[in-house]
Amino acid sequence: MGSVEYESWRSMLLSMPGAFEDFPFGEDAAVFKVAGRDRNRAKMFGLLMHRGGTINLNLKCDPALAEQLRAANAQITPGYHMNKKHWNTVVPGLDAETMLAMIEDSYDLVVASLPRGEREVLNWKGLVGRG
């Protein structure tokens, strides 16, 4: 699937502690999950795919922030094939710093929902407010 954006986003997703890539929907959709000690209990925090000739990345997002991001950026829309309140779809066009912040936010929201023991294995420090 290799474009510059695809490889850059994939690298950012895999840089999160405990993150790994899976292909439960086939080779055209890379699912990024996080787990502490048990990969069978992993949760998704990103979905990277091609759709209509464009790279798309689905990321979990706080609902209020999701609305703000959509209003401010044409590259961000409600999550494709996801709960549109909690997920955004991003297409290329945002800077790397913004992309990394959105990936970190998605990761943090998902890790926050893991059992305490799993969070401890990941050495997760909790949600960090960004302003």
C-alpha positions as a Markdown table, in Angstrom:
| # | Residue | x | y | z |
|---|---|---|---|---|
| 1 | Met | 0.0 | 0.0 | 0.0 |
| 2 | Gly | 3.1 | 2.1 | 0.2 |
| 3 | Ser | 2.8 | 5.9 | -0.3 |
| 4 | Val | 4.7 | 8.5 | 1.8 |
| 5 | Glu | 1.7 | 9.3 | 3.9 |
| 6 | Tyr | 0.8 | 5.6 | 4.4 |
| 7 | Glu | 4.3 | 4.7 | 5.6 |
| 8 | Ser | 4.6 | 7.8 | 7.8 |
| 9 | Trp | 1.2 | 7.2 | 9.4 |
| 10 | Arg | 2.0 | 3.5 | 9.8 |
| 11 | Ser | 5.2 | 4.3 | 11.5 |
| 12 | Met | 3.5 | 6.7 | 13.9 |
| 13 | Leu | 0.8 | 4.1 | 14.8 |
| 14 | Leu | 3.4 | 1.4 | 15.4 |
| 15 | Ser | 5.5 | 3.8 | 17.6 |
| 16 | Met | 2.9 | 3.7 | 20.4 |
| 17 | Pro | 3.8 | 1.3 | 23.3 |
| 18 | Gly | 2.2 | -2.1 | 22.9 |
| 19 | Ala | 0.9 | -1.3 | 19.3 |
| 20 | Phe | 0.8 | -3.9 | 16.6 |
| 21 | Glu | -0.6 | -4.3 | 13.1 |
| 22 | Asp | -3.3 | -6.9 | 12.2 |
| 23 | Phe | -5.3 | -7.6 | 9.1 |
| 24 | Pro | -8.6 | -9.2 | 10.2 |
| 25 | Phe | -10.4 | -7.6 | 7.2 |
| 26 | Gly | -7.9 | -8.6 | 4.6 |
| 27 | Glu | -4.6 | -7.1 | 3.3 |
| 28 | Asp | -6.3 | -3.9 | 2.2 |
| 29 | Ala | -7.1 | -2.7 | 5.7 |
| 30 | Ala | -4.4 | -2.5 | 8.3 |
| 31 | Val | -5.8 | -2.5 | 11.9 |
| 32 | Phe | -3.6 | -1.0 | 14.6 |
| 33 | Lys | -4.3 | -2.4 | 18.0 |
| 34 | Val | -2.9 | -2.1 | 21.5 |
| 35 | Ala | -2.4 | -4.7 | 24.1 |
| 36 | Gly | -0.5 | -5.2 | 27.3 |
| 37 | Arg | 0.3 | -8.8 | 28.0 |
| 38 | Asp | -2.6 | -10.5 | 26.1 |
| 39 | Arg | -3.0 | -9.8 | 22.4 |
| 40 | Asn | -6.3 | -11.6 | 22.4 |
| 41 | Arg | -7.7 | -8.7 | 24.4 |
| 42 | Ala | -6.2 | -6.0 | 22.2 |
| 43 | Lys | -8.3 | -3.0 | 21.2 |
| 44 | Met | -8.2 | -1.1 | 17.9 |
| 45 | Phe | -7.0 | 2.5 | 17.9 |
| 46 | Gly | -6.4 | 3.0 | 14.2 |
| 47 | Leu | -7.6 | 1.6 | 10.8 |
| 48 | Leu | -5.4 | 2.5 | 7.8 |
| 49 | Met | -6.8 | 1.7 | 4.3 |
| 50 | His | -7.2 | 2.9 | 0.7 |
| 51 | Arg | -10.7 | 4.0 | -0.2 |
| 52 | Gly | -11.5 | 5.5 | -3.6 |
| 53 | Gly | -7.9 | 5.9 | -4.5 |
| 54 | Thr | -7.1 | 7.8 | -1.3 |
| 55 | Ile | -5.4 | 6.8 | 1.9 |
| 56 | Asn | -7.8 | 7.0 | 4.9 |
| 57 | Leu | -7.0 | 6.7 | 8.6 |
| 58 | Asn | -9.7 | 6.1 | 11.1 |
| 59 | Leu | -8.9 | 7.3 | 14.6 |
| 60 | Lys | -10.8 | 7.4 | 17.9 |
| 61 | Cys | -11.5 | 10.8 | 19.2 |
| 62 | Asp | -13.3 | 12.6 | 22.1 |
| 63 | Pro | -16.7 | 13.6 | 20.6 |
| 64 | Ala | -16.4 | 17.3 | 21.4 |
| 65 | Leu | -12.9 | 17.4 | 19.9 |
| 66 | Ala | -14.0 | 15.4 | 16.9 |
| 67 | Glu | -16.5 | 18.1 | 16.0 |
| 68 | Gln | -14.0 | 20.8 | 16.4 |
| 69 | Leu | -11.4 | 19.0 | 14.3 |
| 70 | Arg | -14.0 | 18.3 | 11.5 |
| 71 | Ala | -15.1 | 22.0 | 11.5 |
| 72 | Ala | -11.5 | 23.2 | 11.3 |
| 73 | Asn | -10.0 | 20.7 | 8.7 |
| 74 | Ala | -11.5 | 19.6 | 5.4 |
| 75 | Gln | -9.3 | 16.4 | 5.7 |
| 76 | Ile | -11.2 | 15.2 | 8.7 |
| 77 | Thr | -14.7 | 13.7 | 8.4 |
| 78 | Pro | -16.9 | 11.4 | 10.6 |
| 79 | Gly | -15.5 | 7.9 | 10.8 |
| 80 | Tyr | -16.0 | 5.8 | 7.7 |
| 81 | His | -17.8 | 2.5 | 8.7 |
| 82 | Met | -17.4 | 3.5 | 12.4 |
| 83 | Asn | -19.3 | 5.1 | 15.2 |
| 84 | Lys | -19.4 | 8.7 | 13.8 |
| 85 | Lys | -19.6 | 10.2 | 17.2 |
| 86 | His | -16.3 | 8.6 | 18.5 |
| 87 | Trp | -14.3 | 8.1 | 15.3 |
| 88 | Asn | -12.9 | 10.4 | 12.6 |
| 89 | Thr | -11.5 | 9.6 | 9.2 |
| 90 | Val | -8.5 | 11.5 | 8.1 |
| 91 | Val | -7.1 | 11.9 | 4.5 |
| 92 | Pro | -3.7 | 13.3 | 3.6 |
| 93 | Gly | -3.1 | 17.0 | 3.9 |
| 94 | Leu | -2.4 | 17.6 | 7.6 |
| 95 | Asp | 1.1 | 18.2 | 9.0 |
| 96 | Ala | 3.0 | 15.4 | 10.8 |
| 97 | Glu | 2.7 | 17.1 | 14.2 |
| 98 | Thr | -1.1 | 17.2 | 14.0 |
| 99 | Met | -1.3 | 13.6 | 12.8 |
| 100 | Leu | 0.9 | 12.4 | 15.6 |
| 101 | Ala | -1.2 | 14.3 | 18.2 |
| 102 | Met | -4.4 | 12.7 | 16.8 |
| 103 | Ile | -2.8 | 9.2 | 16.8 |
| 104 | Glu | -1.7 | 9.7 | 20.4 |
| 105 | Asp | -5.1 | 10.9 | 21.4 |
| 106 | Ser | -6.7 | 7.8 | 19.8 |
| 107 | Tyr | -4.2 | 5.6 | 21.5 |
| 108 | Asp | -4.8 | 7.2 | 24.9 |
| 109 | Leu | -8.5 | 6.9 | 24.7 |
| 110 | Val | -8.3 | 3.2 | 23.9 |
| 111 | Val | -5.6 | 2.5 | 26.5 |
| 112 | Ala | -7.7 | 4.3 | 29.1 |
| 113 | Ser | -10.4 | 1.7 | 28.6 |
| 114 | Leu | -8.0 | -1.3 | 29.1 |
| 115 | Pro | -8.0 | -3.1 | 32.5 |
| 116 | Arg | -5.5 | -1.6 | 35.0 |
| 117 | Gly | -3.1 | -4.5 | 34.7 |
| 118 | Glu | -2.9 | -4.1 | 31.0 |
| 119 | Arg | -2.3 | -0.3 | 31.4 |
| 120 | Glu | 0.5 | -1.0 | 33.9 |
| 121 | Val | 2.2 | -3.4 | 31.5 |
| 122 | Leu | 2.2 | -0.6 | 28.9 |
| 123 | Asn | 3.6 | 1.8 | 31.5 |
| 124 | Trp | 0.8 | 4.2 | 30.6 |
| 125 | Lys | 0.7 | 7.4 | 32.6 |
| 126 | Gly | -2.8 | 8.5 | 31.8 |
| 127 | Leu | -4.6 | 11.0 | 29.5 |
| 128 | Val | -2.6 | 14.1 | 28.8 |
| 129 | Gly | -4.5 | 17.3 | 28.2 |
| 130 | Arg | -3.5 | 19.2 | 25.1 |
| 131 | Gly | -4.6 | 22.7 | 24.7 |
